[in-house]
Every structure is written in C-alpha cells, then in structure tokens.
Amino acid sequence: MSATFTIPCPKCGSVSTFKTGVSRSGTGVGTCRNCHKSVRIQVDGKGNVVRTS
C-alpha cells in the first residue's frame, strides 16, 4: 500500500511530502526532496504517523 505524508524531515528540518510504500509492519522509506536523504516513517493501524527517523 502506498501513502503520502506531509511531515518535517528529521535530517534537515524542512517540511515536505513523502510518498512511501508502507509494509505490513507499518514502516516505509521515503526520500526528502531537499536534502535527498532517506527517511523511515512508522505509522499505526489508522495511518497516523507514529515516528520518523
């Protein structure tokens, strides 16, 4: 399942939209458009962002 999230990047601090594929465990990896680093996003069962790293 793919999803989009608008969150601040934990690496550079800029707010951007990440398009990720979310696995069954609720984690997905996206790329920041400003700093071009990968960001891991963890979501709960309802689709809310729990943690970013």
N, CA, C and O atoms as CSV, one atom per row, in Angstrom:
chain,resi,resn,atom,element,x,y,z
A,1,MET,N,N,0.843,-1.165,0.000
A,1,MET,CA,C,0.000,0.000,0.000
A,1,MET,C,C,0.892,1.232,0.000
A,1,MET,O,O,1.793,1.334,0.832
A,2,SER,N,N,0.668,2.150,-0.894
A,2,SER,CA,C,1.449,3.380,-0.906
A,2,SER,C,C,0.636,4.500,-0.281
A,2,SER,O,O,-0.593,4.521,-0.349
A,3,ALA,N,N,1.357,5.425,0.326
A,3,ALA,CA,C,0.708,6.537,1.001
A,3,ALA,C,C,1.601,7.760,0.919
A,3,ALA,O,O,2.809,7.643,0.714
A,4,THR,N,N,1.009,8.933,1.079
A,4,THR,CA,C,1.776,10.172,1.114
A,4,THR,C,C,1.612,10.811,2.480
A,4,THR,O,O,0.521,10.809,3.050
A,5,PHE,N,N,2.696,11.355,2.999
A,5,PHE,CA,C,2.708,12.007,4.306
A,5,PHE,C,C,3.404,13.344,4.186
A,5,PHE,O,O,4.464,13.431,3.565
A,6,THR,N,N,2.834,14.389,4.763
A,6,THR,CA,C,3.474,15.698,4.819
A,6,THR,C,C,3.980,15.900,6.235
A,6,THR,O,O,3.204,16.170,7.152
A,7,ILE,N,N,5.285,15.768,6.404
A,7,ILE,CA,C,5.916,15.832,7.720
A,7,ILE,C,C,7.237,16.582,7.600
A,7,ILE,O,O,7.764,16.716,6.496
A,8,PRO,N,N,7.788,17.080,8.721
A,8,PRO,CA,C,9.121,17.679,8.669
A,8,PRO,C,C,10.195,16.598,8.563
A,8,PRO,O,O,10.101,15.556,9.212
A,9,CYS,N,N,11.184,16.842,7.768
A,9,CYS,CA,C,12.284,15.902,7.603
A,9,CYS,C,C,13.127,15.906,8.878
A,9,CYS,O,O,13.528,16.974,9.339
A,10,PRO,N,N,13.406,14.733,9.460
A,10,PRO,CA,C,14.225,14.709,10.673
A,10,PRO,C,C,15.696,15.035,10.424
A,10,PRO,O,O,16.429,15.313,11.373
A,11,LYS,N,N,16.137,15.008,9.187
A,11,LYS,CA,C,17.542,15.288,8.873
A,11,LYS,C,C,17.800,16.777,8.673
A,11,LYS,O,O,18.723,17.335,9.266
A,12,CYS,N,N,16.971,17.432,7.825
A,12,CYS,CA,C,17.226,18.844,7.504
A,12,CYS,C,C,16.187,19.798,8.091
A,12,CYS,O,O,16.422,21.006,8.126
A,13,GLY,N,N,15.038,19.283,8.554
A,13,GLY,CA,C,14.036,20.120,9.202
A,13,GLY,C,C,13.021,20.763,8.276
A,13,GLY,O,O,12.096,21.418,8.755
A,14,SER,N,N,13.158,20.601,6.981
A,14,SER,CA,C,12.203,21.204,6.055
A,14,SER,C,C,10.946,20.340,5.960
A,14,SER,O,O,11.019,19.114,6.045
A,15,VAL,N,N,9.806,20.984,5.784
A,15,VAL,CA,C,8.540,20.265,5.669
A,15,VAL,C,C,8.336,19.892,4.207
A,15,VAL,O,O,8.357,20.755,3.330
A,16,SER,N,N,8.138,18.604,3.951
A,16,SER,CA,C,7.910,18.146,2.585
A,16,SER,C,C,6.983,16.953,2.594
A,16,SER,O,O,6.681,16.398,3.650
A,17,THR,N,N,6.530,16.559,1.415
A,17,THR,CA,C,5.620,15.436,1.258
A,17,THR,C,C,6.423,14.222,0.820
A,17,THR,O,O,7.165,14.271,-0.161
A,18,PHE,N,N,6.263,13.131,1.563
A,18,PHE,CA,C,6.961,11.895,1.278
A,18,PHE,C,C,5.961,10.893,0.731
A,18,PHE,O,O,4.891,10.709,1.311
A,19,LYS,N,N,6.295,10.240,-0.383
A,19,LYS,CA,C,5.476,9.167,-0.924
A,19,LYS,C,C,6.202,7.868,-0.624
A,19,LYS,O,O,7.303,7.629,-1.120
A,20,THR,N,N,5.577,7.031,0.192
A,20,THR,CA,C,6.224,5.800,0.624
A,20,THR,C,C,5.314,4.618,0.385
A,20,THR,O,O,4.094,4.760,0.291
A,21,GLY,N,N,5.915,3.461,0.288
A,21,GLY,CA,C,5.185,2.211,0.308
A,21,GLY,C,C,5.222,1.685,1.726
A,21,GLY,O,O,6.307,1.478,2.269
A,22,VAL,N,N,4.077,1.463,2.346
A,22,VAL,CA,C,4.015,1.040,3.740
A,22,VAL,C,C,3.841,-0.472,3.783
A,22,VAL,O,O,2.949,-1.023,3.138
A,23,SER,N,N,4.706,-1.142,4.555
A,23,SER,CA,C,4.654,-2.599,4.667
A,23,SER,C,C,3.644,-3.015,5.730
A,23,SER,O,O,3.008,-2.165,6.354
A,24,ARG,N,N,3.497,-4.314,5.936
A,24,ARG,CA,C,2.564,-4.817,6.943
A,24,ARG,C,C,2.955,-4.403,8.348
A,24,ARG,O,O,2.092,-4.220,9.206
A,25,SER,N,N,4.245,-4.254,8.590
A,25,SER,CA,C,4.707,-3.850,9.925
A,25,SER,C,C,4.460,-2.373,10.194
A,25,SER,O,O,4.629,-1.920,11.327
A,26,GLY,N,N,4.067,-1.620,9.187
A,26,GLY,CA,C,3.733,-0.214,9.371
A,26,GLY,C,C,4.882,0.733,9.122
A,26,GLY,O,O,4.805,1.895,9.519
A,27,THR,N,N,5.947,0.284,8.481
A,27,THR,CA,C,7.073,1.153,8.191
A,27,THR,C,C,7.221,1.350,6.699
A,27,THR,O,O,6.860,0.485,5.901
A,28,GLY,N,N,7.753,2.488,6.338
A,28,GLY,CA,C,8.018,2.796,4.947
A,28,GLY,C,C,9.207,3.717,4.844
A,28,GLY,O,O,9.543,4.403,5.810
A,29,VAL,N,N,9.854,3.748,3.690
A,29,VAL,CA,C,11.027,4.575,3.469
A,29,VAL,C,C,10.738,5.524,2.326
A,29,VAL,O,O,10.306,5.110,1.250
A,30,GLY,N,N,10.984,6.815,2.573
A,30,GLY,CA,C,10.824,7.830,1.548
A,30,GLY,C,C,12.089,8.646,1.437
A,30,GLY,O,O,12.998,8.484,2.251
A,31,THR,N,N,12.171,9.517,0.451
A,31,THR,CA,C,13.342,10.356,0.238
A,31,THR,C,C,12.944,11.816,0.329
A,31,THR,O,O,11.957,12.240,-0.272
A,32,CYS,N,N,13.722,12.588,1.090
A,32,CYS,CA,C,13.474,14.022,1.214
A,32,CYS,C,C,13.861,14.699,-0.099
A,32,CYS,O,O,14.905,14.394,-0.676
A,33,ARG,N,N,13.041,15.594,-0.557
A,33,ARG,CA,C,13.319,16.264,-1.829
A,33,ARG,C,C,14.354,17.373,-1.671
A,33,ARG,O,O,14.964,17.788,-2.656
A,34,ASN,N,N,14.563,17.861,-0.442
A,34,ASN,CA,C,15.525,18.944,-0.243
A,34,ASN,C,C,16.935,18.422,0.023
A,34,ASN,O,O,17.880,18.850,-0.640
A,35,CYS,N,N,17.098,17.496,0.988
A,35,CYS,CA,C,18.436,17.015,1.332
A,35,CYS,C,C,18.772,15.676,0.679
A,35,CYS,O,O,19.908,15.213,0.787
A,36,HIS,N,N,17.809,15.042,0.002
A,36,HIS,CA,C,17.989,13.783,-0.741
A,36,HIS,C,C,18.455,12.637,0.146
A,36,HIS,O,O,19.166,11.747,-0.321
A,37,LYS,N,N,18.066,12.644,1.417
A,37,LYS,CA,C,18.390,11.535,2.317
A,37,LYS,C,C,17.134,10.712,2.546
A,37,LYS,O,O,16.019,11.225,2.453
A,38,SER,N,N,17.319,9.434,2.845
A,38,SER,CA,C,16.174,8.560,3.053
A,38,SER,C,C,15.631,8.743,4.467
A,38,SER,O,O,16.385,8.937,5.421
A,39,VAL,N,N,14.310,8.676,4.580
A,39,VAL,CA,C,13.617,8.877,5.848
A,39,VAL,C,C,12.712,7.677,6.077
A,39,VAL,O,O,11.926,7.310,5.204
A,40,ARG,N,N,12.823,7.063,7.258
A,40,ARG,CA,C,11.969,5.928,7.620
A,40,ARG,C,C,10.770,6.465,8.392
A,40,ARG,O,O,10.933,7.202,9.364
A,41,ILE,N,N,9.566,6.095,7.961
A,41,ILE,CA,C,8.316,6.558,8.570
A,41,ILE,C,C,7.580,5.352,9.127
A,41,ILE,O,O,7.387,4.355,8.432
A,42,GLN,N,N,7.167,5.449,10.394
A,42,GLN,CA,C,6.390,4.374,11.021
A,42,GLN,C,C,4.987,4.892,11.282
A,42,GLN,O,O,4.809,5.958,11.873
A,43,VAL,N,N,3.977,4.122,10.835
A,43,VAL,CA,C,2.580,4.501,11.005
A,43,VAL,C,C,1.842,3.433,11.797
A,43,VAL,O,O,2.234,2.267,11.810
A,44,ASP,N,N,0.754,3.855,12.465
A,44,ASP,CA,C,-0.058,2.894,13.213
A,44,ASP,C,C,-1.134,2.314,12.300
A,44,ASP,O,O,-1.126,2.574,11.097
A,45,GLY,N,N,-2.050,1.540,12.851
A,45,GLY,CA,C,-3.081,0.870,12.070
A,45,GLY,C,C,-4.064,1.809,11.405
A,45,GLY,O,O,-4.706,1.432,10.424
A,46,LYS,N,N,-4.198,3.034,11.919
A,46,LYS,CA,C,-5.136,4.010,11.351
A,46,LYS,C,C,-4.480,4.920,10.300
A,46,LYS,O,O,-5.161,5.731,9.672
A,47,GLY,N,N,-3.185,4.788,10.112
A,47,GLY,CA,C,-2.490,5.601,9.119
A,47,GLY,C,C,-1.886,6.858,9.690
A,47,GLY,O,O,-1.441,7.711,8.922
A,48,ASN,N,N,-1.845,7.019,11.000
A,48,ASN,CA,C,-1.231,8.187,11.629
A,48,ASN,C,C,0.259,7.951,11.814
A,48,ASN,O,O,0.687,6.839,12.122
A,49,VAL,N,N,1.042,9.000,11.625
A,49,VAL,CA,C,2.487,8.891,11.770
A,49,VAL,C,C,2.834,8.755,13.240
A,49,VAL,O,O,2.442,9.589,14.057
A,50,VAL,N,N,3.574,7.697,13.579
A,50,VAL,CA,C,3.982,7.452,14.958
A,50,VAL,C,C,5.392,7.996,15.192
A,50,VAL,O,O,5.646,8.677,16.185
A,51,ARG,N,N,6.306,7.688,14.265
A,51,ARG,CA,C,7.705,8.060,14.464
A,51,ARG,C,C,8.390,8.206,13.124
A,51,ARG,O,O,8.058,7.504,12.169
A,52,THR,N,N,9.356,9.125,13.051
A,52,THR,CA,C,10.197,9.274,11.865
A,52,THR,C,C,11.653,9.188,12.294
A,52,THR,O,O,12.012,9.596,13.399
A,53,SER,N,N,12.470,8.665,11.428
A,53,SER,CA,C,13.903,8.611,11.712
A,53,SER,C,C,14.681,8.621,10.405
A,53,SER,O,O,15.911,8.581,10.419
